[in-house]
Amino acid sequence: MIKTGGARPGMDIVVSKWIGIEGTVILAKERERELLGRYATTFIDRSKDLDAYISVLSEAAVAAKSGVAAMHDLSEGGVFGALWELGQCSGVGLEIDLKKIPIRQETIEICEFFDLNPYKLLSGGSLLLAAADGNALGHAIRQAGGEAVIIGRTIDSNDRVLINGEERRFLETTQTDELWNMVKCN
């Protein structure tokens, strides 16, 4: 078993597949009628079909064999929640490039429609991994038929920094998942 708290400074942070998969599927299925007011049936069907990607067993098995130091599923709280937990449990800081975080167009559009932050959206189907060699890990996951990209690095501090071009801002502590916020408001 690989824990969330095993990352050390200087490691690559890798995300498998795309963030927001599970939340996208739930919204496409549960709020289909509303979405049909703006999007074609084919778009909504594609969004619902993302449920085929919710299992992380393949990537987790490859990651375990590849010697990852830390692993965390991107479930409740999305990628922002998982990043916070990885940093907190490992006692490391993070520098994350927002533009490198993989996200599907379906997720972006559905989140825009409901005014949700995709980075805080339920993201079952993705893993957050810390590895000494993220390129080798990503290659191993792709060789096994998956997807994975490096989105940043761990650093020797407590700062959890999100980088978006020239802008640098701090990651906020974990917050409620966007789906829960939506349920409370409806």
C-alpha positions in Angstrom: 0.0 0.0 0.0 1.3 3.4 -1.0 0.4 6.2 1.3 -0.4 9.9 0.6 2.4 11.0 3.0 5.4 9.6 1.3 6.5 12.5 -0.9 9.8 14.2 -0.4 11.2 17.5 -1.7 12.3 17.4 -5.3 9.8 14.8 -6.5 7.6 15.2 -9.6 3.9 15.4 -9.1 2.0 13.4 -11.7 -1.8 13.2 -12.5 -3.3 10.3 -14.3 -6.0 10.7 -16.9 -8.0 14.0 -16.4 -9.4 15.8 -13.4 -13.2 16.1 -12.8 -14.1 12.8 -14.6 -16.5 11.5 -11.9 -18.2 14.9 -11.3 -18.6 15.4 -15.1 -20.4 12.0 -15.4 -22.6 12.7 -12.4 -23.6 16.2 -13.7 -24.2 14.9 -17.2 -26.5 12.1 -15.9 -28.3 13.9 -13.1 -28.7 17.3 -14.7 -29.1 16.2 -18.3 -32.4 18.1 -18.9 -30.7 21.4 -18.0 -27.7 20.7 -20.1 -29.8 19.8 -23.1 -30.9 23.5 -23.2 -27.4 24.4 -24.3 -25.6 21.3 -25.5 -26.2 18.6 -28.1 -27.2 15.1 -27.1 -23.9 13.8 -28.5 -21.9 16.1 -26.1 -23.9 14.9 -23.1 -23.6 11.3 -24.1 -19.8 11.8 -24.5 -19.8 13.3 -21.0 -21.7 10.4 -19.5 -19.5 7.9 -21.3 -16.5 9.2 -19.3 -17.6 6.7 -16.6 -15.6 4.1 -18.5 -12.5 5.9 -17.1 -13.4 5.9 -13.4 -11.3 2.9 -12.4 -7.7 3.7 -11.3 -6.6 0.1 -10.8 -4.4 -0.1 -13.9 -2.6 3.2 -13.1 -2.3 2.3 -9.4 -0.7 -1.1 -10.3 1.8 0.5 -12.7 2.6 3.2 -10.1 3.2 0.6 -7.4 5.6 -1.3 -9.6 7.3 1.9 -10.6 8.2 2.8 -7.1 6.1 5.9 -6.5 6.6 7.5 -3.1 3.0 8.8 -2.6 -0.3 8.1 -4.2 -3.7 9.7 -3.6 -7.0 9.3 -5.5 -8.5 12.6 -6.8 -11.9 12.0 -5.3 -13.8 14.5 -3.1 -12.4 18.0 -3.2 -10.9 17.4 -6.7 -7.2 18.0 -7.6 -7.0 21.0 -5.2 -8.1 18.9 -2.3 -5.8 16.1 -3.2 -2.8 18.4 -3.6 -3.4 20.0 -0.2 -3.7 16.5 1.4 -0.5 15.3 -0.3 1.5 18.3 0.8 0.0 18.2 4.4 0.5 14.4 4.9 4.0 14.5 3.4 5.1 17.7 5.0 6.3 19.2 1.8 5.4 22.3 -0.3 4.2 22.2 -3.9 4.7 24.2 -7.1 2.0 23.2 -9.5 1.5 24.6 -13.1 -2.3 25.0 -13.6 -1.8 24.8 -17.4 -0.4 21.3 -17.1 -3.3 19.8 -15.2 -5.2 17.6 -17.6 -8.9 18.3 -18.1 -11.4 17.3 -20.7 -13.4 19.9 -22.7 -16.6 18.3 -21.4 -15.6 19.0 -17.8 -14.7 22.6 -18.6 -18.0 23.3 -20.4 -20.2 21.6 -17.8 -18.4 23.4 -15.0 -18.8 26.7 -16.8 -22.5 26.0 -17.3 -23.1 25.3 -13.6 -20.5 28.0 -12.4 -18.3 25.4 -10.7 -14.6 25.3 -10.2 -13.3 22.1 -12.1 -10.2 22.0 -9.9 -12.5 21.4 -6.9 -14.8 18.9 -8.6 -15.2 15.2 -7.7 -12.4 13.6 -9.7 -12.7 9.8 -9.2 -10.8 8.2 -12.1 -7.6 10.2 -11.6 -4.6 9.6 -9.3 -2.1 12.1 -7.9 1.3 10.6 -7.7 4.7 11.7 -6.3 7.7 10.1 -7.9 11.5 10.7 -8.1 11.2 10.4 -11.9 7.8 11.5 -13.2 8.8 11.0 -16.8 9.6 7.3 -16.3 6.3 6.9 -14.4 4.3 8.7 -17.1 5.9 6.5 -19.7 5.1 3.4 -17.8 1.5 4.4 -17.4 1.2 5.3 -21.1 2.8 1.9 -22.0 0.1 0.2 -20.1 -2.6 2.1 -22.1 -3.2 5.0 -19.6 -2.6 8.7 -19.5 -0.3 10.6 -17.1 1.5 14.0 -17.1 3.8 15.9 -14.7 2.0 18.9 -13.3 4.7 20.2 -10.8 7.2 19.3 -8.1 7.4 19.0 -4.4 9.6 21.6 -2.6 11.3 21.9 0.7 8.9 24.3 2.4 5.3 24.5 3.5 4.2 26.7 0.6 1.7 25.2 -1.8 1.9 27.4 -4.9 -0.3 27.4 -8.0 1.4 28.9 -11.1 -0.6 30.2 -14.0 1.8 31.9 -16.5 3.3 34.8 -14.6 0.8 34.6 -11.7 1.7 32.8 -8.6 -0.9 32.2 -5.8 -1.2 30.0 -2.8 -3.4 27.0 -2.7 -6.1 27.4 -0.1 -6.8 24.7 2.5 -9.1 22.0 1.4 -12.7 23.0 0.8 -16.0 21.4 0.2 -16.3 19.6 -3.2 -18.1 21.6 -5.8 -20.8 18.9 -6.1 -21.7 19.2 -2.4 -21.8 23.0 -2.7 -24.2 22.6 -5.7 -26.5 20.1 -3.8 -26.7 22.5 -0.8 -27.8 25.4 -3.1 -30.5 23.4 -4.9 
